[in-house]
């Protein structure tokens, strides 16, 4: 059986409940996902170049999110980036995320909005034509 491949999403969040809820939500929407709570592990996974979208919390316990995003920006095969927040971001944070090539900044308390943001980024991210057997 073949199904259309919507894209690969790496989810990074330090809250296991959020991590697994978004993983389930995105997989039900047709995305392939991997998940981790660690920014350092995420960087290693991103090095594979197989992710189309990076869905990341604005707080990571092992690396400052801005430092993490700067390192993502130096990767040769960069995914589109969606940053999730749980508090209203300050204007300076919004400007900083924009300078780090963040495609979307979205409230993680609204899972439907997060999924729409991932889908929107994927529509702009040119995927190779591939399907899964």
N, C-alpha and C positions, 0 to 999 in steps of 0.2 A: 504494500500500500504506500502511495506517495502522498505527501502533504507539502503545501507551499511553506517555505522557510521564511518566517517574518524577520528573523535577525537574531543575533547573539547579544545578550545583555549581561553585563557584570554588575551585580548589586553589592554595594558596600555600605553596611550600617552596623553600628555597635549594639543595637537592640535586636535580639534574636526574634522576638515576636514580629517586629516590623520586617526584618530580613526575610523571614519565611512567609509572611503574609504577602509581601510584594512578589516574592518568587512564585508563589502559587497563582496569584492574580495574573502575572505576566505570562506564565506558562499556559494558563487557561485561555489567554488571548492569542496563543500561538507562537510565543517567543521561546527561544532556548535560553536558559539562564544558568549562571553560576553565581554563588554567593559567598561572601566572606565578611567578617567584622574588621579585618586588619587592613590598614592602608598599605603596609609593606607587602603583605601577601597579594593584595590587589595589583600592586605594581609588577610583581613577578608574573601574575596571570596575564596582565595587559601586554607584557613583553611577547606573548605568543602571537599577537596581532589578530586574534580570531574574534575580537569583540567589536561590534558595530556601535553599541551604546554603553556608556558608563553611567549608572544610576548610583549616586553617592550622597551620603548624609553630609551635612555641613560640619559635623563633629566626628572625628575619628580618634580613638583613644591612644593610638600609637604614633601618630604623625599629625601635625597641624594641617588642616584641610587646604590652606593656600599653598603650603610647601608641597603637599601631595599633588595638587593640580598643576603646579609648575613642572613637576617631574613628569606628569602625564603629558604635558605639552611638549616635552623633549623626545617623546617616543616617535619612532619613525612611522608607525601606523596608528594614528590617533583616532580613538572613537569619538563620537558626538557625546557631549557631557550634559547630564541633567543633575543638578544639585538639589537635594531635598532639604528643607528647613522646617523646624517646628515652632519657630518664633518669627515674627515679622523681621525681615532683614533690615539692617540700617542702610541708608543711602550709600555710605562709603563701602559697605560690603557688596552691594549691588554693582557699584562701579568696579570694584576689585574683581568680582567674578566675571564681569564683561571683559576685563583685560586679560583674563585667563582662558578665554575662548569657551566659556560656559554657554551652551545653547539655550538652556532653560533653567530657571530657578522656580521651584514649585513647593507648595506646602504639603508636607508628607502626611498631614492629618486627613487629606482627601485622596484616597487611593485611585478613584476614577480620574482625577485631574493628573495624578502622577502617570497613569497609563496613557492618557491622552498626550502628555508631554513626551513620553518615550515614543509613541507612535508618530508624533509630529517630527521629532528628530530623525526617526528612521526614514520618513518620507523624504527628508532632505539629504540623508546620507545615502549615497549611491552604492547599492549592494550588488555584488556579482550575482548573475542568474544561477541559482542553485536550488536544488530540492533534496529532500531527505527520502530515502527509500525505506 
